[in-house]
Amino acid sequence: MKKRIVSGITATGNLTLGNYIGSIKNLVIKQNEYDIFMFVADLHGITLPIDPNELRENVRKQLATFIACGIDVNKTKLFKQSDIQGHTEMFYYLTTISNEGQLKRMTQFKDKLIKNNNKTEQIPLGLLVYPILMAGDILLYNAEGVIVGLDQKQHLELTRDLAIKLNSKYNLNFKIPEPIISSFGSKIMALKTPTKKMSKSDSDLNETIFLLDDPKVAKEKIMTSLTDSENKVYYDKDKKPGISNLLTILSVIKGITIEECVNEFKNSNYKEFKKSVAEAVAELLETIQKKYYSLTDEDIQNALDKNRNKIQQEASLNLEKVMKGFGMR
Ligand code: TRP
């Protein structure tokens, strides 16, 4: 039996090079080895106000981008979260064994509060309970592993706690999911402020490379990214966050180790090094975009239809177990 993995990406903003390196690439590589359930998290996308048309557009773009990056629906069960019945229901059962204190301690919640000016009486409850919905996504498929970026590790801890509680309180036997954090740079940093994470919702577009950026624009973003004044290429995350970030990007795209990468550029100046990174990124984007722009709405619909029944079956099965455990059946 193949190990079952769940992964999702929230349907806000456009996918970035950070998403590609942190999770999509890992999923593409692991498609043969694992039984993967991968979805666009549109329910998570509404935890902060978003225009419905923008949400729809994001979902379509993300699905097409996943396929363009090499997610193959003959191997991977790709879906839209809200297409499958059970996510919101599983969430509800889990709220009954969750507590407010634990949710308020989540760093991502705290960060979002700061970004949104911290007006306590205006915090949407959805933002607070976001991690419970995420736990529901994982338990709904009784996954053994979850592919996430480093920033989601705390949410996964909560999921594990909830799974343990669920099993012991209601005599169930859900798997306790393990985080699978990609072995290569799972956290890509912002280009001009390499001490913060590259984010799809950054207000400064020059901080982020979007997978659908014009490759020429992407090159320019790399060339003008912040480095340091030493002009010597080596890896030191604390002293040289900018150069280290570019080394991570290049090594993942080329499929080589950081050491091999450093070795190749140890005699280069920053301009030469940046040029190589820019070329590699542009080439990657060109390949992805060629496939992306060839996909029709029908292709995407077919991809969603392909495994819909199997996915729903699995979700219903696990939801029934929970309902029975709670005494609804
Ligand atoms: N919270 C994740 C993100 O911000 C998306 C997500 C939702 C997810 N549900 C999940 C990831 C379940 C892994 C498993 O991108």
py3Dmol code that shows the C-alpha trace and the ligand (Angstrom):
import py3Dmol

protein = """\
ATOM      1  CA  MET A   1       0.000   0.000   0.000  1.00  0.00           C
ATOM      2  CA  LYS A   2       1.311   3.414  -0.947  1.00  0.00           C
ATOM      3  CA  LYS A   3       1.609   5.956   1.816  1.00  0.00           C
ATOM      4  CA  ARG A   4      -1.234   8.464   1.685  1.00  0.00           C
ATOM      5  CA  ILE A   5      -0.322  12.138   1.572  1.00  0.00           C
ATOM      6  CA  VAL A   6      -2.495  15.236   1.650  1.00  0.00           C
ATOM      7  CA  SER A   7      -1.480  18.689   0.505  1.00  0.00           C
ATOM      8  CA  GLY A   8      -3.310  21.901  -0.232  1.00  0.00           C
ATOM      9  CA  ILE A   9      -2.612  25.505  -1.108  1.00  0.00           C
ATOM     10  CA  THR A  10      -4.899  28.363  -0.144  1.00  0.00           C
ATOM     11  CA  ALA A  11      -6.617  29.980  -3.112  1.00  0.00           C
ATOM     12  CA  THR A  12      -5.473  33.506  -2.427  1.00  0.00           C
ATOM     13  CA  GLY A  13      -3.091  35.285  -4.777  1.00  0.00           C
ATOM     14  CA  ASN A  14      -1.045  33.729  -7.531  1.00  0.00           C
ATOM     15  CA  LEU A  15       1.349  30.850  -6.990  1.00  0.00           C
ATOM     16  CA  THR A  16       4.965  31.764  -6.466  1.00  0.00           C
ATOM     17  CA  LEU A  17       8.382  30.258  -6.920  1.00  0.00           C
ATOM     18  CA  GLY A  18       8.239  29.716  -3.143  1.00  0.00           C
ATOM     19  CA  ASN A  19       5.163  27.510  -3.495  1.00  0.00           C
ATOM     20  CA  TYR A  20       6.866  25.618  -6.313  1.00  0.00           C
ATOM     21  CA  ILE A  21      10.026  24.931  -4.372  1.00  0.00           C
ATOM     22  CA  GLY A  22       8.336  24.452  -0.982  1.00  0.00           C
ATOM     23  CA  SER A  23       5.661  22.000  -2.033  1.00  0.00           C
ATOM     24  CA  ILE A  24       4.630  21.645  -5.690  1.00  0.00           C
ATOM     25  CA  LYS A  25       7.966  20.292  -6.896  1.00  0.00           C
ATOM     26  CA  ASN A  26       8.055  17.839  -4.024  1.00  0.00           C
ATOM     27  CA  LEU A  27       4.577  16.587  -4.906  1.00  0.00           C
ATOM     28  CA  VAL A  28       5.488  16.178  -8.562  1.00  0.00           C
ATOM     29  CA  ILE A  29       8.533  14.097  -7.639  1.00  0.00           C
ATOM     30  CA  LYS A  30       6.585  11.942  -5.175  1.00  0.00           C
ATOM     31  CA  GLN A  31       3.614  11.156  -7.430  1.00  0.00           C
ATOM     32  CA  ASN A  32       4.732   7.611  -8.183  1.00  0.00           C
ATOM     33  CA  GLU A  33       5.775   6.802  -4.683  1.00  0.00           C
ATOM     34  CA  TYR A  34       2.754   8.128  -2.754  1.00  0.00           C
ATOM     35  CA  ASP A  35      -1.025   8.150  -2.941  1.00  0.00           C
ATOM     36  CA  ILE A  36      -1.469  11.917  -3.082  1.00  0.00           C
ATOM     37  CA  PHE A  37      -4.616  13.934  -2.414  1.00  0.00           C
ATOM     38  CA  MET A  38      -3.902  17.475  -3.540  1.00  0.00           C
ATOM     39  CA  PHE A  39      -6.356  20.309  -3.508  1.00  0.00           C
ATOM     40  CA  VAL A  40      -6.928  24.008  -3.960  1.00  0.00           C
ATOM     41  CA  ALA A  41      -8.155  25.279  -0.610  1.00  0.00           C
ATOM     42  CA  ASP A  42     -10.957  27.635  -1.638  1.00  0.00           C
ATOM     43  CA  LEU A  43     -12.640  27.357   1.777  1.00  0.00           C
ATOM     44  CA  HIS A  44      -9.437  28.633   3.372  1.00  0.00           C
ATOM     45  CA  GLY A  45      -9.436  31.375   0.750  1.00  0.00           C
ATOM     46  CA  ILE A  46     -12.463  33.097   2.309  1.00  0.00           C
ATOM     47  CA  THR A  47     -11.089  33.437   5.843  1.00  0.00           C
ATOM     48  CA  LEU A  48     -10.261  37.055   4.980  1.00  0.00           C
ATOM     49  CA  PRO A  49     -12.572  39.071   2.706  1.00  0.00           C
ATOM     50  CA  ILE A  50     -12.048  38.282  -0.985  1.00  0.00           C
ATOM     51  CA  ASP A  51     -14.006  39.203  -4.115  1.00  0.00           C
ATOM     52  CA  PRO A  52     -15.876  36.073  -5.343  1.00  0.00           C
ATOM     53  CA  ASN A  53     -14.743  36.571  -8.928  1.00  0.00           C
ATOM     54  CA  GLU A  54     -11.169  36.874  -7.784  1.00  0.00           C
ATOM     55  CA  LEU A  55     -11.528  33.657  -5.795  1.00  0.00           C
ATOM     56  CA  ARG A  56     -12.947  31.797  -8.809  1.00  0.00           C
ATOM     57  CA  GLU A  57     -10.117  33.105 -10.949  1.00  0.00           C
ATOM     58  CA  ASN A  58      -7.515  32.057  -8.365  1.00  0.00           C
ATOM     59  CA  VAL A  59      -8.918  28.543  -8.178  1.00  0.00           C
ATOM     60  CA  ARG A  60      -8.824  28.104 -11.949  1.00  0.00           C
ATOM     61  CA  LYS A  61      -5.310  29.503 -12.152  1.00  0.00           C
ATOM     62  CA  GLN A  62      -4.011  27.322  -9.346  1.00  0.00           C
ATOM     63  CA  LEU A  63      -5.456  24.145 -10.791  1.00  0.00           C
ATOM     64  CA  ALA A  64      -3.987  24.964 -14.202  1.00  0.00           C
ATOM     65  CA  THR A  65      -0.646  25.855 -12.646  1.00  0.00           C
ATOM     66  CA  PHE A  66      -0.477  22.557 -10.746  1.00  0.00           C
ATOM     67  CA  ILE A  67      -1.093  20.667 -13.969  1.00  0.00           C
ATOM     68  CA  ALA A  68       1.419  22.847 -15.814  1.00  0.00           C
ATOM     69  CA  CYS A  69       4.019  22.118 -13.128  1.00  0.00           C
ATOM     70  CA  GLY A  70       3.629  18.401 -13.745  1.00  0.00           C
ATOM     71  CA  ILE A  71       0.863  17.213 -11.426  1.00  0.00           C
ATOM     72  CA  ASP A  72      -0.615  14.286 -13.332  1.00  0.00           C
ATOM     73  CA  VAL A  73      -4.218  13.325 -12.534  1.00  0.00           C
ATOM     74  CA  ASN A  74      -3.508   9.743 -13.588  1.00  0.00           C
ATOM     75  CA  LYS A  75      -1.340   9.537 -10.507  1.00  0.00           C
ATOM     76  CA  THR A  76      -2.473  12.311  -8.182  1.00  0.00           C
ATOM     77  CA  LYS A  77      -5.989  12.964  -6.926  1.00  0.00           C
ATOM     78  CA  LEU A  78      -6.315  16.660  -7.697  1.00  0.00           C
ATOM     79  CA  PHE A  79      -9.444  18.495  -6.543  1.00  0.00           C
ATOM     80  CA  LYS A  80     -11.080  21.644  -5.364  1.00  0.00           C
ATOM     81  CA  GLN A  81     -11.743  21.563  -1.618  1.00  0.00           C
ATOM     82  CA  SER A  82     -15.362  22.748  -1.822  1.00  0.00           C
ATOM     83  CA  ASP A  83     -16.211  20.178  -4.549  1.00  0.00           C
ATOM     84  CA  ILE A  84     -15.946  17.386  -2.033  1.00  0.00           C
ATOM     85  CA  GLN A  85     -18.607  17.146   0.600  1.00  0.00           C
ATOM     86  CA  GLY A  86     -17.275  16.635   4.099  1.00  0.00           C
ATOM     87  CA  HIS A  87     -14.592  19.267   4.639  1.00  0.00           C
ATOM     88  CA  THR A  88     -16.846  21.714   6.448  1.00  0.00           C
ATOM     89  CA  GLU A  89     -18.590  18.925   8.353  1.00  0.00           C
ATOM     90  CA  MET A  90     -15.367  17.382   9.559  1.00  0.00           C
ATOM     91  CA  PHE A  91     -14.342  20.865  10.623  1.00  0.00           C
ATOM     92  CA  TYR A  92     -17.442  21.194  12.793  1.00  0.00           C
ATOM     93  CA  TYR A  93     -16.815  17.961  14.678  1.00  0.00           C
ATOM     94  CA  LEU A  94     -13.238  19.034  15.316  1.00  0.00           C
ATOM     95  CA  THR A  95     -14.289  22.419  16.720  1.00  0.00           C
ATOM     96  CA  THR A  96     -15.935  20.560  19.588  1.00  0.00           C
ATOM     97  CA  ILE A  97     -12.574  19.213  20.730  1.00  0.00           C
ATOM     98  CA  SER A  98     -10.552  22.389  20.023  1.00  0.00           C
ATOM     99  CA  ASN A  99      -9.913  25.315  22.308  1.00  0.00           C
ATOM    100  CA  GLU A 100      -9.544  29.006  21.736  1.00  0.00           C
ATOM    101  CA  GLY A 101      -6.244  29.418  23.584  1.00  0.00           C
ATOM    102  CA  GLN A 102      -4.382  27.051  21.314  1.00  0.00           C
ATOM    103  CA  LEU A 103      -5.738  28.779  18.205  1.00  0.00           C
ATOM    104  CA  LYS A 104      -4.803  32.222  19.467  1.00  0.00           C
ATOM    105  CA  ARG A 105      -1.210  31.074  19.932  1.00  0.00           C
ATOM    106  CA  MET A 106      -0.758  30.162  16.251  1.00  0.00           C
ATOM    107  CA  THR A 107       1.969  32.377  14.822  1.00  0.00           C
ATOM    108  CA  GLN A 108       0.288  32.633  11.427  1.00  0.00           C
ATOM    109  CA  PHE A 109      -2.887  33.913  13.127  1.00  0.00           C
ATOM    110  CA  LYS A 110      -0.879  36.444  15.112  1.00  0.00           C
ATOM    111  CA  ASP A 111       0.961  37.603  11.972  1.00  0.00           C
ATOM    112  CA  LYS A 112      -2.284  38.076  10.111  1.00  0.00           C
ATOM    113  CA  LEU A 113      -3.698  40.072  13.003  1.00  0.00           C
ATOM    114  CA  ILE A 114      -0.749  42.426  12.896  1.00  0.00           C
ATOM    115  CA  LYS A 115      -1.100  42.808   9.122  1.00  0.00           C
ATOM    116  CA  ASN A 116      -4.789  43.609   9.503  1.00  0.00           C
ATOM    117  CA  ASN A 117      -4.283  46.166  12.238  1.00  0.00           C
ATOM    118  CA  ASN A 118      -5.230  44.055  15.189  1.00  0.00           C
ATOM    119  CA  LYS A 119      -8.763  45.336  15.782  1.00  0.00           C
ATOM    120  CA  THR A 120      -9.936  42.504  17.995  1.00  0.00           C
ATOM    121  CA  GLU A 121     -13.652  43.058  17.575  1.00  0.00           C
ATOM    122  CA  GLN A 122     -13.305  42.841  13.805  1.00  0.00           C
ATOM    123  CA  ILE A 123     -11.328  39.621  13.513  1.00  0.00           C
ATOM    124  CA  PRO A 124     -13.326  37.183  11.414  1.00  0.00           C
ATOM    125  CA  LEU A 125     -13.779  33.982  13.414  1.00  0.00           C
ATOM    126  CA  GLY A 126     -12.892  32.102  10.237  1.00  0.00           C
ATOM    127  CA  LEU A 127      -9.346  33.363  10.545  1.00  0.00           C
ATOM    128  CA  LEU A 128      -9.057  31.998  14.057  1.00  0.00           C
ATOM    129  CA  VAL A 129     -10.484  28.585  13.207  1.00  0.00           C
ATOM    130  CA  TYR A 130      -8.510  28.243   9.948  1.00  0.00           C
ATOM    131  CA  PRO A 131      -6.205  25.570  11.439  1.00  0.00           C
ATOM    132  CA  ILE A 132      -9.184  23.420  12.470  1.00  0.00           C
ATOM    133  CA  LEU A 133     -10.467  23.480   8.901  1.00  0.00           C
ATOM    134  CA  MET A 134      -6.982  22.426   7.819  1.00  0.00           C
ATOM    135  CA  ALA A 135      -6.959  19.591  10.352  1.00  0.00           C
ATOM    136  CA  GLY A 136     -10.306  18.522   8.902  1.00  0.00           C
ATOM    137  CA  ASP A 137      -8.814  18.405   5.384  1.00  0.00           C
ATOM    138  CA  ILE A 138      -6.167  16.018   6.587  1.00  0.00           C
ATOM    139  CA  LEU A 139      -8.309  13.746   8.757  1.00  0.00           C
ATOM    140  CA  LEU A 140     -11.023  13.553   6.087  1.00  0.00           C
ATOM    141  CA  TYR A 141      -8.613  11.418   4.051  1.00  0.00           C
ATOM    142  CA  ASN A 142      -6.978   9.754   7.048  1.00  0.00           C
ATOM    143  CA  ALA A 143      -3.577  10.800   5.708  1.00  0.00           C
ATOM    144  CA  GLU A 144      -0.291   9.455   7.034  1.00  0.00           C
ATOM    145  CA  GLY A 145       1.719  12.399   5.783  1.00  0.00           C
ATOM    146  CA  VAL A 146       1.213  16.019   4.853  1.00  0.00           C
ATOM    147  CA  ILE A 147       3.440  17.958   2.492  1.00  0.00           C
ATOM    148  CA  VAL A 148       3.714  21.484   3.805  1.00  0.00           C
ATOM    149  CA  GLY A 149       6.093  24.395   3.818  1.00  0.00           C
ATOM    150  CA  LEU A 150       7.865  25.133   7.080  1.00  0.00           C
ATOM    151  CA  ASP A 151       5.389  27.904   7.903  1.00  0.00           C
ATOM    152  CA  GLN A 152       2.573  25.356   8.240  1.00  0.00           C
ATOM    153  CA  LYS A 153       4.331  23.104  10.712  1.00  0.00           C
ATOM    154  CA  GLN A 154       2.530  24.546  13.706  1.00  0.00           C
ATOM    155  CA  HIS A 155      -0.843  23.894  12.070  1.00  0.00           C
ATOM    156  CA  LEU A 156       0.175  20.326  11.574  1.00  0.00           C
ATOM    157  CA  GLU A 157       1.057  20.014  15.242  1.00  0.00           C
ATOM    158  CA  LEU A 158      -2.490  21.085  16.032  1.00  0.00           C
ATOM    159  CA  THR A 159      -3.816  18.498  13.593  1.00  0.00           C
ATOM    160  CA  ARG A 160      -1.825  15.805  15.352  1.00  0.00           C
ATOM    161  CA  ASP A 161      -3.178  16.907  18.741  1.00  0.00           C
ATOM    162  CA  LEU A 162      -6.728  16.826  17.421  1.00  0.00           C
ATOM    163  CA  ALA A 163      -6.249  13.394  15.878  1.00  0.00           C
ATOM    164  CA  ILE A 164      -4.944  12.033  19.177  1.00  0.00           C
ATOM    165  CA  LYS A 165      -7.853  13.576  21.077  1.00  0.00           C
ATOM    166  CA  LEU A 166     -10.380  12.321  18.564  1.00  0.00           C
ATOM    167  CA  ASN A 167      -9.040   8.791  18.790  1.00  0.00           C
ATOM    168  CA  SER A 168      -8.919   8.659  22.554  1.00  0.00           C
ATOM    169  CA  LYS A 169     -12.190  10.464  23.315  1.00  0.00           C
ATOM    170  CA  TYR A 170     -14.303   8.763  20.680  1.00  0.00           C
ATOM    171  CA  ASN A 171     -12.549   5.452  20.345  1.00  0.00           C
ATOM    172  CA  LEU A 172     -11.490   6.006  16.739  1.00  0.00           C
ATOM    173  CA  ASN A 173      -8.279   5.078  14.979  1.00  0.00           C
ATOM    174  CA  PHE A 174      -7.278   7.905  12.714  1.00  0.00           C
ATOM    175  CA  LYS A 175      -3.632   8.038  11.665  1.00  0.00           C
ATOM    176  CA  ILE A 176      -1.515  10.676  13.345  1.00  0.00           C
ATOM    177  CA  PRO A 177      -0.189  12.565  10.306  1.00  0.00           C
ATOM    178  CA  GLU A 178       3.519  13.280   9.940  1.00  0.00           C
ATOM    179  CA  PRO A 179       4.839  16.452   8.347  1.00  0.00           C
ATOM    180  CA  ILE A 180       6.804  15.910   5.173  1.00  0.00           C
ATOM    181  CA  ILE A 181       8.835  19.038   4.734  1.00  0.00           C
ATOM    182  CA  SER A 182      10.740  19.099   1.498  1.00  0.00           C
ATOM    183  CA  SER A 183      14.370  18.210   1.941  1.00  0.00           C
ATOM    184  CA  PHE A 184      15.458  21.101  -0.205  1.00  0.00           C
ATOM    185  CA  GLY A 185      14.790  24.722   0.616  1.00  0.00           C
ATOM    186  CA  SER A 186      11.230  24.542   1.785  1.00  0.00           C
ATOM    187  CA  LYS A 187      11.289  28.181   2.664  1.00  0.00           C
ATOM    188  CA  ILE A 188      12.154  30.627  -0.066  1.00  0.00           C
ATOM    189  CA  MET A 189      12.706  34.145   1.145  1.00  0.00           C
ATOM    190  CA  ALA A 190      11.566  37.473  -0.280  1.00  0.00           C
ATOM    191  CA  LEU A 191      13.955  38.934  -2.863  1.00  0.00           C
ATOM    192  CA  LYS A 192      14.429  42.420  -1.476  1.00  0.00           C
ATOM    193  CA  THR A 193      13.975  41.525   2.201  1.00  0.00           C
ATOM    194  CA  PRO A 194      15.501  38.043   2.390  1.00  0.00           C
ATOM    195  CA  THR A 195      14.806  37.772   6.109  1.00  0.00           C
ATOM    196  CA  LYS A 196      11.062  37.314   5.480  1.00  0.00           C
ATOM    197  CA  LYS A 197       9.263  34.564   3.593  1.00  0.00           C
ATOM    198  CA  MET A 198       8.434  34.974  -0.100  1.00  0.00           C
ATOM    199  CA  SER A 199       4.683  35.378  -0.027  1.00  0.00           C
ATOM    200  CA  LYS A 200       1.963  35.361  -2.643  1.00  0.00           C
ATOM    201  CA  SER A 201       0.241  38.186  -0.798  1.00  0.00           C
ATOM    202  CA  ASP A 202       3.226  40.550  -0.460  1.00  0.00           C
ATOM    203  CA  SER A 203       2.204  44.077  -1.440  1.00  0.00           C
ATOM    204  CA  ASP A 204       5.577  44.717  -3.111  1.00  0.00           C
ATOM    205  CA  LEU A 205       5.567  42.610  -6.280  1.00  0.00           C
ATOM    206  CA  ASN A 206       9.358  42.816  -6.540  1.00  0.00           C
ATOM    207  CA  GLU A 207       9.719  40.662  -3.413  1.00  0.00           C
ATOM    208  CA  THR A 208       8.115  37.700  -5.138  1.00  0.00           C
ATOM    209  CA  ILE A 209       8.514  35.673  -8.308  1.00  0.00           C
ATOM    210  CA  PHE A 210       5.136  34.485  -9.527  1.00  0.00           C
ATOM    211  CA  LEU A 211       5.047  31.370 -11.640  1.00  0.00           C
ATOM    212  CA  LEU A 212       3.079  33.335 -14.228  1.00  0.00           C
ATOM    213  CA  ASP A 213       5.450  36.319 -14.260  1.00  0.00           C
ATOM    214  CA  ASP A 214       6.804  37.274 -17.648  1.00  0.00           C
ATOM    215  CA  PRO A 215      10.192  35.483 -17.629  1.00  0.00           C
ATOM    216  CA  LYS A 216      11.898  38.770 -18.524  1.00  0.00           C
ATOM    217  CA  VAL A 217      10.351  40.450 -15.490  1.00  0.00           C
ATOM    218  CA  ALA A 218      11.373  37.519 -13.309  1.00  0.00           C
ATOM    219  CA  LYS A 219      14.960  37.835 -14.515  1.00  0.00           C
ATOM    220  CA  GLU A 220      14.959  41.510 -13.631  1.00  0.00           C
ATOM    221  CA  LYS A 221      13.632  40.713 -10.147  1.00  0.00           C
ATOM    222  CA  ILE A 222      16.529  38.318  -9.552  1.00  0.00           C
ATOM    223  CA  MET A 223      19.096  40.765 -10.936  1.00  0.00           C
ATOM    224  CA  THR A 224      17.895  43.516  -8.576  1.00  0.00           C
ATOM    225  CA  SER A 225      17.425  41.278  -5.527  1.00  0.00           C
ATOM    226  CA  LEU A 226      19.169  42.295  -2.320  1.00  0.00           C
ATOM    227  CA  THR A 227      22.519  40.663  -1.571  1.00  0.00           C
ATOM    228  CA  ASP A 228      25.486  41.964   0.432  1.00  0.00           C
ATOM    229  CA  SER A 229      28.740  43.708  -0.339  1.00  0.00           C
ATOM    230  CA  GLU A 230      31.169  40.805   0.057  1.00  0.00           C
ATOM    231  CA  ASN A 231      30.941  39.717  -3.588  1.00  0.00           C
ATOM    232  CA  LYS A 232      31.819  36.123  -2.719  1.00  0.00           C
ATOM    233  CA  VAL A 233      29.347  33.302  -3.258  1.00  0.00           C
ATOM    234  CA  TYR A 234      28.892  30.937  -0.329  1.00  0.00           C
ATOM    235  CA  TYR A 235      26.051  29.757   1.874  1.00  0.00           C
ATOM    236  CA  ASP A 236      25.474  31.469   5.215  1.00  0.00           C
ATOM    237  CA  LYS A 237      21.819  31.988   5.983  1.00  0.00           C
ATOM    238  CA  ASP A 238      22.390  34.492   8.782  1.00  0.00           C
ATOM    239  CA  LYS A 239      25.238  36.541   7.365  1.00  0.00           C
ATOM    240  CA  LYS A 240      24.231  36.307   3.712  1.00  0.00           C
ATOM    241  CA  PRO A 241      20.472  35.743   3.544  1.00  0.00           C
ATOM    242  CA  GLY A 242      20.145  37.080  -0.010  1.00  0.00           C
ATOM    243  CA  ILE A 243      22.920  35.011  -1.592  1.00  0.00           C
ATOM    244  CA  SER A 244      21.873  31.937   0.424  1.00  0.00           C
ATOM    245  CA  ASN A 245      18.326  32.314  -0.847  1.00  0.00           C
ATOM    246  CA  LEU A 246      19.526  32.503  -4.461  1.00  0.00           C
ATOM    247  CA  LEU A 247      21.716  29.436  -3.884  1.00  0.00           C
ATOM    248  CA  THR A 248      18.703  27.537  -2.602  1.00  0.00           C
ATOM    249  CA  ILE A 249      16.598  28.575  -5.585  1.00  0.00           C
ATOM    250  CA  LEU A 250      19.265  27.617  -8.114  1.00  0.00           C
ATOM    251  CA  SER A 251      20.135  24.297  -6.484  1.00  0.00           C
ATOM    252  CA  VAL A 252      16.489  23.184  -6.369  1.00  0.00           C
ATOM    253  CA  ILE A 253      15.782  24.183  -9.953  1.00  0.00           C
ATOM    254  CA  LYS A 254      18.949  22.448 -11.177  1.00  0.00           C
ATOM    255  CA  GLY A 255      18.435  19.447  -8.914  1.00  0.00           C
ATOM    256  CA  ILE A 256      21.911  19.731  -7.356  1.00  0.00           C
ATOM    257  CA  THR A 257      23.047  20.258  -3.771  1.00  0.00           C
ATOM    258  CA  ILE A 258      23.893  23.645  -2.305  1.00  0.00           C
ATOM    259  CA  GLU A 259      27.543  22.527  -2.013  1.00  0.00           C
ATOM    260  CA  GLU A 260      27.688  21.656  -5.714  1.00  0.00           C
ATOM    261  CA  CYS A 261      26.132  24.998  -6.464  1.00  0.00           C
ATOM    262  CA  VAL A 262      28.618  26.896  -4.287  1.00  0.00           C
ATOM    263  CA  ASN A 263      31.461  25.029  -5.891  1.00  0.00           C
ATOM    264  CA  GLU A 264      30.329  26.044  -9.345  1.00  0.00           C
ATOM    265  CA  PHE A 265      30.221  29.731  -8.451  1.00  0.00           C
ATOM    266  CA  LYS A 266      33.016  30.106  -5.915  1.00  0.00           C
ATOM    267  CA  ASN A 267      35.065  32.154  -8.359  1.00  0.00           C
ATOM    268  CA  SER A 268      32.187  34.164  -9.795  1.00  0.00           C
ATOM    269  CA  ASN A 269      31.153  37.657  -8.864  1.00  0.00           C
ATOM    270  CA  TYR A 270      27.560  38.418  -7.845  1.00  0.00           C
ATOM    271  CA  LYS A 271      26.583  39.668 -11.269  1.00  0.00           C
ATOM    272  CA  GLU A 272      27.632  36.440 -12.954  1.00  0.00           C
ATOM    273  CA  PHE A 273      26.007  34.348 -10.265  1.00  0.00           C
ATOM    274  CA  LYS A 274      22.757  36.296 -10.389  1.00  0.00           C
ATOM    275  CA  LYS A 275      22.695  35.975 -14.161  1.00  0.00           C
ATOM    276  CA  SER A 276      22.831  32.189 -13.882  1.00  0.00           C
ATOM    277  CA  VAL A 277      20.050  32.169 -11.303  1.00  0.00           C
ATOM    278  CA  ALA A 278      17.969  34.510 -13.461  1.00  0.00           C
ATOM    279  CA  GLU A 279      18.455  32.271 -16.523  1.00  0.00           C
ATOM    280  CA  ALA A 280      17.478  29.142 -14.619  1.00  0.00           C
ATOM    281  CA  VAL A 281      14.360  30.779 -13.178  1.00  0.00           C
ATOM    282  CA  ALA A 282      13.320  32.195 -16.565  1.00  0.00           C
ATOM    283  CA  GLU A 283      13.749  28.798 -18.188  1.00  0.00           C
ATOM    284  CA  LEU A 284      11.621  27.137 -15.508  1.00  0.00           C
ATOM    285  CA  LEU A 285       8.860  29.730 -15.919  1.00  0.00           C
ATOM    286  CA  GLU A 286       8.918  29.359 -19.694  1.00  0.00           C
ATOM    287  CA  THR A 287       8.427  25.603 -19.443  1.00  0.00           C
ATOM    288  CA  ILE A 288       5.580  25.939 -16.943  1.00  0.00           C
ATOM    289  CA  GLN A 289       3.874  28.733 -18.866  1.00  0.00           C
ATOM    290  CA  LYS A 290       4.021  26.960 -22.208  1.00  0.00           C
ATOM    291  CA  LYS A 291       1.935  24.159 -20.712  1.00  0.00           C
ATOM    292  CA  TYR A 292      -0.227  26.548 -18.681  1.00  0.00           C
ATOM    293  CA  TYR A 293      -1.374  28.602 -21.664  1.00  0.00           C
ATOM    294  CA  SER A 294      -2.157  25.490 -23.673  1.00  0.00           C
ATOM    295  CA  LEU A 295      -4.724  24.281 -21.115  1.00  0.00           C
ATOM    296  CA  THR A 296      -8.405  24.880 -21.866  1.00  0.00           C
ATOM    297  CA  ASP A 297     -11.287  25.128 -19.386  1.00  0.00           C
ATOM    298  CA  GLU A 298     -12.342  21.716 -20.603  1.00  0.00           C
ATOM    299  CA  ASP A 299      -8.938  20.234 -19.767  1.00  0.00           C
ATOM    300  CA  ILE A 300      -9.269  21.558 -16.242  1.00  0.00           C
ATOM    301  CA  GLN A 301     -12.811  20.281 -15.885  1.00  0.00           C
ATOM    302  CA  ASN A 302     -11.718  16.853 -17.085  1.00  0.00           C
ATOM    303  CA  ALA A 303      -8.885  16.842 -14.595  1.00  0.00           C
ATOM    304  CA  LEU A 304     -11.331  17.587 -11.780  1.00  0.00           C
ATOM    305  CA  ASP A 305     -13.796  14.943 -12.959  1.00  0.00           C
ATOM    306  CA  LYS A 306     -11.159  12.254 -13.269  1.00  0.00           C
ATOM    307  CA  ASN A 307     -10.946  11.239  -9.587  1.00  0.00           C
ATOM    308  CA  ARG A 308     -13.954  13.006  -8.100  1.00  0.00           C
ATOM    309  CA  ASN A 309     -15.838   9.833  -7.143  1.00  0.00           C
ATOM    310  CA  LYS A 310     -12.867   8.139  -5.546  1.00  0.00           C
ATOM    311  CA  ILE A 311     -12.060  11.240  -3.518  1.00  0.00           C
ATOM    312  CA  GLN A 312     -15.666  11.675  -2.384  1.00  0.00           C
ATOM    313  CA  GLN A 313     -15.877   8.016  -1.434  1.00  0.00           C
ATOM    314  CA  GLU A 314     -12.852   8.289   0.807  1.00  0.00           C
ATOM    315  CA  ALA A 315     -14.096  11.518   2.394  1.00  0.00           C
ATOM    316  CA  SER A 316     -17.546  10.076   3.089  1.00  0.00           C
ATOM    317  CA  LEU A 317     -16.060   6.958   4.615  1.00  0.00           C
ATOM    318  CA  ASN A 318     -13.991   8.898   7.132  1.00  0.00           C
ATOM    319  CA  LEU A 319     -16.744  11.368   7.911  1.00  0.00           C
ATOM    320  CA  GLU A 320     -19.094   8.467   8.659  1.00  0.00           C
ATOM    321  CA  LYS A 321     -16.545   7.031  11.085  1.00  0.00           C
ATOM    322  CA  VAL A 322     -16.421  10.330  12.950  1.00  0.00           C
ATOM    323  CA  MET A 323     -20.202  10.688  12.982  1.00  0.00           C
ATOM    324  CA  LYS A 324     -20.536   7.208  14.338  1.00  0.00           C
ATOM    325  CA  GLY A 325     -17.902   7.920  16.950  1.00  0.00           C
ATOM    326  CA  PHE A 326     -19.747  11.015  18.126  1.00  0.00           C
ATOM    327  CA  GLY A 327     -23.055   9.171  18.331  1.00  0.00           C
ATOM    328  CA  MET A 328     -24.810  10.492  15.244  1.00  0.00           C
ATOM    329  CA  ARG A 329     -25.150   7.006  13.839  1.00  0.00           C
TER     330      ARG A 329
END
"""
ligand_1 = """\
15
LIG
N -2.820 26.268 5.028
C -2.227 25.853 3.791
C -1.623 27.093 3.087
O -1.665 28.165 3.573
C -3.225 25.249 2.869
C -3.893 24.047 3.404
C -5.201 23.960 3.734
C -3.310 22.750 3.613
N -5.496 22.699 4.139
C -4.374 21.948 4.098
C -2.041 22.228 3.454
C -4.146 20.602 4.418
C -1.817 20.895 3.781
C -2.885 20.088 4.269
O -1.171 26.998 1.979
"""
view = py3Dmol.view(width=600, height=400)
view.addModel(protein, "pdb")
view.setStyle({"model": 0}, {"cartoon": {"style": "trace"}})
view.addModel(ligand_1, "xyz")
view.setStyle({"model": 1}, {"stick": {}})
view.zoomTo()
view.show()
